[in-house]
C-alpha cells in the first residue's frame, strides 16, 4: 500500500528558502516518493523546475491553487 504523499507549505517564504526546504525534505524520502509543495514566491516558478532538473528529481506537476503554486515532485534515484 503506497504511503500518503508528503507535503510542504512554503508559502510566505522567499527565494531561495522554498527550494532549500524542498531539498531538505527530499533527503528524508525514498527514491520514487513524492512531495507536494505549496509556494507563493514568484521565483519558485523558475527555481523549482531548475532544481529538479539539476538534482535528478521529476517535477510531476505544477498548478495554481488560490494565491499559491502547487508543485508535485518525485524523488529521483
Secondary structure, 3 states (H helix, E strand, C coil): CCCCCEEEECCCCCCCHHHHHHHHHHHCCCCCCEEEEEECCCCHHHHHHHHHHHHCCEEEEEEEECCEEEEEEECCC
